[in-house]
Amino acid sequence: MSKKVFLNAKTFDGYKDSDIKKCAIFVEDEKIVGILYDENPDTRGYDVIDLNGKFVVPGLVNPHVHLFGTGMPSKVISGGNSQKAVMKIVNTKLGDAILGILVKSAARQQLLSGVTTVRAVGDFKYSDVKLRDKINSGKVIGPRLKVSGPAITVPGGHGDGTFSMTSDTEDGLRALVRKNKEAGVDFIKICVTGGVIDAKVRGEPGEVKMNEAQTAAVVDEAHKLGLRVASHTESFKGVEITAKTGVDTVEHGAPLTPEMAEEMKKTSSAMVVTYSPALPLQKLDPSITKLDPICVYNTGIVVDNMTQGAKDCIENDILLGMGTDSSCPFATQYNMWREVYFFQKRVGVSNAYALSVATLNNAKVVGVDDVTGTIEKGKCADMIVMSRNPLDDLTALRDLDMIVVRGKIIENPRPKRNGNIERELDGISLNL
């Protein structure tokens, strides 16, 4: 048995009303077995790691990730011949090998940036399922991983032709749910609306693709099989459908009417906002993002909708999470800290509240809050350590001194950052 004690830790436990407290954290194998606030705790039998007053928060939880990309802007995502050429490669044995390398690297980057739990919400050919199994077996060191496999939608829906499977009938959609269940997924991802990049009309992002009956069929089939449902939903009309049908997590989101809020509360539904791709696509020049002006305009609508949706969730006591939507342009696999920063600025909450959303709330969204999301006795030892106080400045999360994932220590973690992307994102951060 591995027994460690982290001394002189200035700790934020993950609860939004908490402050920093100096303590000693006792860990046996993967679990936190005790937290003592004594000045001189008894450490006999434990390997001592003296943090010398550094700051400790729970490992970040990122509930909205695609593992197949890096966040580099590309015209491939907009469709056309470039996308067709890439998909031809994906659907080969060589493509399988490339996907394996990509998803493994992406998960590693998430971990090195302080994300100890990831929910992957749509990847190619069950590459996410294969990686999860390797991590769980100990063959690969990575974050705790919950996976959906390919997303499910209707023809012409978001991800059709890439990371989504489609059917235009309710029976066909139910069959796709069963197919994913048989493949070993942890939950079901659907795409009720289109996305910003899909939209062809200025002022109409998030066009509804799956109707209420189709969405209800997927939710019913998934719930019968014990699976939760997450839905890509970027418009008011889309959220109206997801609220009525009992979708468990609304990804991206939009403003809520009192009736929609009540429906979500009845079914304990949550909303997950994603500023990491939205703000860069809104604020950067299209020559940089490689997107057309319609996408830029529509992204501004989505940003405003997400912000109001987040505020509506807080007002109505609806579970609220945040995720990076990694793989989208400028949404890298290592910038969850930026999502926390963007969220705090846009939603107008305290640093402690934003951190609690990125840890405890997100763990609830993923369904692992009994295991992780806070630093307390009985939880898994998922922690990140930094030199500056994140309650004073959330940029402290960018440069970590240590990551503890399921009790294992990674010292001086250094994700591979893209300098060009970082300079553009730093410019956005300065002007929020």
C-alpha positions in Angstrom: 0.0 0.0 0.0 1.2 3.5 -0.9 0.8 6.0 2.0 1.5 9.7 1.4 0.8 12.8 3.4 0.8 16.2 1.7 1.9 18.7 4.4 1.5 22.5 4.6 -1.1 22.5 1.8 -3.2 25.7 1.4 -6.4 24.0 0.2 -9.6 25.0 -1.5 -11.9 22.0 -1.1 -14.1 22.6 -4.1 -17.3 23.9 -2.4 -18.2 27.4 -3.7 -18.6 28.9 -0.2 -15.2 27.7 1.0 -12.0 29.6 1.6 -8.3 28.5 1.6 -7.4 26.5 4.6 -4.0 25.2 5.6 -4.0 21.4 6.2 -2.3 18.0 5.8 -3.9 15.6 3.4 -3.4 11.9 4.1 -3.6 9.5 1.1 -3.5 5.8 1.0 -3.3 4.3 -2.5 -6.0 6.2 -4.5 -8.0 7.6 -1.6 -7.9 10.5 0.8 -8.1 8.9 4.2 -7.9 12.0 6.3 -7.5 15.8 6.4 -6.0 17.4 9.5 -5.7 21.1 10.3 -3.1 20.6 13.2 0.1 22.5 12.9 2.1 19.3 13.6 0.2 16.2 12.6 1.4 12.7 13.2 2.9 11.5 9.9 4.4 8.2 11.1 4.0 5.5 8.5 3.5 8.0 5.6 5.8 9.3 2.9 5.9 13.1 3.5 5.5 15.5 0.6 6.0 19.0 2.0 4.1 21.5 -0.2 5.6 24.5 1.7 2.4 26.5 1.6 1.5 25.9 -2.1 -2.1 26.0 -3.1 -4.1 22.8 -3.7 -7.5 22.5 -5.4 -9.4 19.4 -6.7 -8.4 18.1 -10.1 -10.3 19.9 -12.8 -13.2 18.0 -14.5 -13.7 18.7 -18.2 -17.2 17.4 -19.2 -17.2 18.5 -22.9 -14.2 17.2 -24.9 -13.6 15.7 -28.3 -10.3 13.8 -28.3 -9.7 13.5 -32.0 -8.2 17.0 -32.6 -5.7 19.6 -31.3 -7.7 22.8 -31.6 -5.7 24.0 -34.6 -7.9 26.1 -36.9 -8.7 24.2 -40.2 -11.0 24.4 -43.1 -11.6 20.7 -42.8 -14.3 21.2 -40.2 -16.3 23.3 -42.6 -16.9 20.3 -44.9 -16.1 20.1 -48.6 -13.4 18.2 -50.3 -10.8 18.6 -47.5 -13.2 17.0 -45.1 -14.0 14.2 -47.5 -10.3 13.4 -48.0 -9.7 13.3 -44.2 -12.7 11.0 -43.7 -11.4 8.6 -46.4 -8.2 8.2 -44.3 -10.2 7.9 -41.0 -12.1 4.9 -42.4 -8.9 2.8 -43.0 -6.6 0.7 -40.8 -4.1 3.5 -41.0 -6.9 5.8 -39.8 -7.5 3.6 -36.8 -3.8 3.9 -35.9 -3.8 7.6 -36.3 -6.9 8.0 -34.2 -5.4 5.9 -31.4 -2.4 8.2 -31.3 -4.5 11.3 -31.4 -6.9 10.4 -28.6 -4.1 9.1 -26.4 -2.1 12.4 -26.9 -5.2 14.5 -26.3 -6.0 12.7 -23.0 -2.4 13.1 -21.9 -2.5 16.9 -22.6 -5.7 17.2 -20.7 -4.1 15.4 -17.7 -0.9 17.5 -17.9 -3.0 20.7 -17.8 -4.7 19.6 -14.5 -7.8 17.8 -15.8 -8.0 14.5 -13.9 -11.5 13.6 -15.2 -12.7 13.9 -18.9 -16.0 13.3 -20.5 -15.6 12.7 -24.2 -18.7 13.7 -26.1 -18.3 12.3 -29.6 -15.3 10.7 -31.2 -14.7 8.5 -34.2 -15.0 4.7 -34.4 -15.1 4.1 -30.6 -11.5 5.3 -30.3 -12.5 6.9 -27.0 -13.9 3.6 -25.7 -10.6 1.8 -26.5 -8.6 4.5 -24.7 -10.8 4.4 -21.7 -10.3 0.7 -21.4 -6.5 1.0 -21.6 -6.5 3.7 -18.9 -8.7 1.6 -16.7 -6.5 -1.4 -17.1 -3.4 0.5 -16.3 -1.8 0.2 -19.7 -2.0 3.9 -20.3 -1.7 6.7 -17.7 -4.4 9.2 -18.3 -7.4 11.0 -16.7 -10.5 9.3 -15.6 -12.4 8.9 -18.8 -16.2 8.7 -19.5 -17.0 8.2 -23.1 -20.0 8.4 -25.5 -18.5 6.8 -28.7 -20.0 8.4 -31.9 -22.7 10.9 -31.4 -26.3 10.2 -32.7 -28.3 12.5 -34.8 -30.5 12.7 -38.0 -29.3 13.1 -41.6 -28.0 16.6 -41.9 -27.5 17.0 -38.2 -24.4 18.2 -36.4 -21.5 15.8 -37.0 -23.2 13.9 -39.9 -20.5 12.5 -42.0 -17.8 12.8 -39.3 -18.3 11.9 -35.6 -22.0 11.2 -35.7 -24.1 8.2 -36.7 -27.5 9.0 -38.2 -31.0 7.7 -38.7 -34.2 9.5 -39.8 -36.6 7.1 -37.9 -37.4 6.7 -34.2 -36.7 3.0 -34.4 -33.4 3.6 -36.2 -32.3 6.1 -33.6 -33.2 3.6 -30.8 -31.1 1.0 -32.6 -28.1 3.4 -32.7 -28.5 3.8 -28.9 -28.4 0.0 -28.5 -25.3 -0.2 -30.8 -23.4 2.3 -28.6 -24.5 0.4 -25.5 -23.2 -2.8 -26.9 -19.9 -1.1 -27.7 -19.5 -0.2 -24.1 -20.1 3.5 -23.9 -20.8 5.3 -20.6 -23.5 7.6 -21.9 -25.2 8.7 -25.1 -24.4 11.9 -27.0 -27.0 13.3 -29.4 -27.1 16.5 -31.6 -30.6 18.0 -31.4 -29.5 21.2 -33.2 -26.9 22.1 -35.7 -23.8 24.0 -34.7 -22.4 27.4 -35.5 -20.1 26.0 -38.2 -23.1 24.2 -39.8 -25.3 27.3 -40.0 -25.8 28.8 -43.5 -28.0 31.7 -42.5 -26.9 34.8 -40.6 -28.7 35.0 -37.3 -29.8 31.4 -37.2 -27.3 29.3 -35.2 -28.4 26.1 -33.7 -31.1 25.1 -36.2 -33.3 22.3 -34.9 -32.4 19.0 -36.6 -33.9 16.3 -34.3 -37.6 16.9 -33.5 -39.2 16.3 -30.1 -40.4 12.7 -31.0 -37.0 11.7 -32.2 -35.3 13.2 -29.2 -37.8 11.5 -26.8 -37.2 8.1 -28.5 -33.4 8.4 -27.9 -33.8 9.5 -24.3 -36.3 6.8 -23.6 -34.1 4.0 -25.0 -31.0 5.3 -23.3 -32.7 5.6 -19.9 -34.1 2.1 -20.3 -30.5 0.9 -20.7 -29.3 2.9 -17.7 -27.5 5.5 -19.8 -27.7 9.3 -19.4 -28.0 11.5 -22.5 -26.0 14.7 -23.4 -27.2 16.8 -26.2 -25.5 19.4 -28.4 -28.0 22.2 -28.3 -27.3 25.7 -29.4 -30.6 27.5 -29.6 -33.7 28.4 -27.6 -35.9 26.1 -29.6 -33.4 23.2 -29.1 -33.4 23.7 -25.4 -37.2 23.7 -25.4 -37.0 20.2 -26.9 -34.3 18.9 -24.6 -36.2 20.2 -21.5 -39.4 18.6 -22.5 -37.8 15.2 -23.3 -35.7 14.9 -20.2 -32.2 15.1 -21.8 -29.8 14.9 -18.8 -27.2 17.5 -19.9 -27.7 20.3 -22.4 -24.4 21.1 -24.0 -23.7 24.8 -24.9 -27.2 26.0 -24.0 -29.5 29.0 -24.4 -31.8 31.2 -22.3 -34.5 29.5 -20.3 -38.2 30.4 -19.8 -39.7 29.7 -16.4 -41.4 26.7 -17.9 -38.2 25.3 -19.4 -36.4 25.8 -16.1 -39.1 23.9 -14.3 -38.9 21.0 -16.7 -35.2 20.8 -16.2 -35.5 20.9 -12.4 -38.1 18.1 -12.5 -35.7 15.8 -14.4 -32.5 17.0 -12.6 -31.1 18.1 -15.9 -27.9 20.2 -16.2 -26.4 22.7 -18.7 -22.8 22.8 -19.8 -21.5 26.0 -21.3 -18.4 26.1 -23.6 -16.7 29.4 -24.0 -13.3 28.1 -25.2 -14.3 27.8 -28.9 -17.0 30.4 -28.9 -15.1 33.5 -27.7 -12.2 33.1 -30.1 -14.5 32.4 -33.1 -16.5 35.5 -32.1 -13.6 37.9 -31.5 -10.8 36.8 -33.8 -10.6 37.8 -37.5 -12.0 35.2 -39.9 -8.6 35.2 -41.6 -7.2 33.7 -38.4 -10.1 31.3 -37.6 -10.6 30.2 -41.2 -14.4 30.6 -40.8 -16.8 32.7 -42.9 -18.4 35.9 -41.5 -21.7 34.2 -41.0 -20.1 31.9 -38.5 -18.5 34.8 -36.7 -21.8 36.6 -36.4 -23.7 33.5 -35.3 -21.1 32.7 -32.7 -21.8 36.1 -31.1 -25.4 35.0 -30.7 -24.3 31.7 -29.2 -22.0 33.4 -26.7 -24.8 35.7 -25.5 -27.3 32.8 -25.4 -24.9 30.6 -23.3 -24.2 33.5 -20.9 -27.9 34.1 -20.3 -28.5 30.3 -20.0 -25.8 30.1 -17.4 -27.3 32.9 -15.4 -30.8 31.4 -15.7 -29.4 28.1 -14.3 -27.9 29.9 -11.3 -31.1 31.8 -10.7 -33.2 28.6 -10.8 -30.8 26.4 -9.0 -30.2 24.2 -12.0 -26.9 22.3 -12.1 -24.4 24.3 -14.3 -21.1 23.0 -15.7 -18.5 24.2 -18.1 -16.3 22.5 -20.7 -13.8 23.3 -23.4 -15.2 21.6 -26.5 -11.7 20.6 -27.2 -10.9 19.9 -30.9 -12.9 22.9 -32.1 -10.7 25.7 -33.5 -8.7 27.4 -30.7 -10.1 25.0 -28.1 -7.0 23.1 -27.3 -6.6 20.0 -25.2 -4.7 21.9 -22.5 -6.7 25.0 -21.8 -9.3 24.1 -19.3 -7.9 26.8 -17.0 -8.9 29.3 -19.7 -12.5 28.0 -19.7 -12.6 28.7 -16.0 -11.3 32.2 -16.6 -13.7 32.9 -19.5 -16.6 31.5 -17.4 -15.8 33.7 -14.5 -15.6 36.8 -16.6 -18.6 36.2 -18.8 -21.0 34.9 -16.1 -19.8 37.4 -13.4 -19.3 35.0 -10.5 -16.5 34.8 -7.9 -13.3 32.9 -8.5 -14.3 30.4 -5.9 -17.7 29.9 -7.6 -16.1 29.3 -11.0 -13.6 26.8 -9.5 -16.4 25.0 -7.8 -18.2 24.7 -11.1 -15.0 23.3 -12.8 -14.6 20.7 -10.0 -17.7 19.7 -8.0 -20.4 20.8 -10.4 -18.6 19.2 -13.3 -18.2 16.0 -11.4 -21.9 16.0 -10.8 -22.5 16.5 -14.5 -20.3 13.6 -15.3 -21.9 11.5 -12.6 -18.7 10.9 -10.5 -19.2 13.4 -7.7 -19.1 10.4 -5.2 -15.6 9.7 -6.4 -14.0 13.1 -7.2 -14.7 16.8 -7.5 -13.8 17.8 -3.9 -10.9 17.3 -1.5 -12.4 15.5 1.4 -12.1 12.2 3.3 -13.3 9.2 1.2 -12.8 10.9 -2.2 -10.2 9.9 -4.7 -6.9 11.7 -4.4 -7.3 13.9 -7.5 -5.6 17.2 -6.8 -3.6 20.0 -8.5 -0.9 22.1 -6.9 0.2 25.6 -7.8 2.3 28.4 -6.4 -0.3 31.2 -6.5 -3.7 31.5 -5.0 -6.4 30.8 -7.7 -9.0 32.5 -5.5 -7.1 35.7 -6.1 -6.1 35.1 -9.7 -7.5 32.2 -11.9 -4.4 32.4 -14.2 -2.7 30.6 -11.3 -4.2 27.4 -12.8 -2.1 27.8 -16.0 1.2 26.8 -14.5 1.0 23.8 -12.1 3.7 22.4 -9.9 2.1 19.0 -9.3 -0.8 16.9 -10.4 -2.1 14.0 -8.3 -4.4 11.7 -10.2 -5.9 8.7 -8.4 -3.0 9.0 -5.9 -0.2 9.0 -8.5 2.0 12.1 -8.5 3.1 14.0 -11.7 5.7 16.7 -10.8 6.3 19.8 -12.9 3.7 18.9 -15.6 4.3 20.6 -18.9 1.6 20.3 -21.6 2.7 21.1 -25.2 1.3 24.5 -26.0 1.0 26.1 -29.4 2.6 29.5 -29.2 0.5 31.1 -32.0 -2.8 29.9 -30.4 -1.7 31.1 -27.0 -0.8 34.6 -28.2 -4.3 35.0 -29.8 -6.1 33.6 -26.7 -4.0 35.9 -24.4 -5.2 38.9 -26.5 -8.8 37.8 -26.0 -8.3 37.3 -22.2 -7.0 40.8 -21.8 -10.1 42.4 -23.4 -12.9 40.5 -21.6 
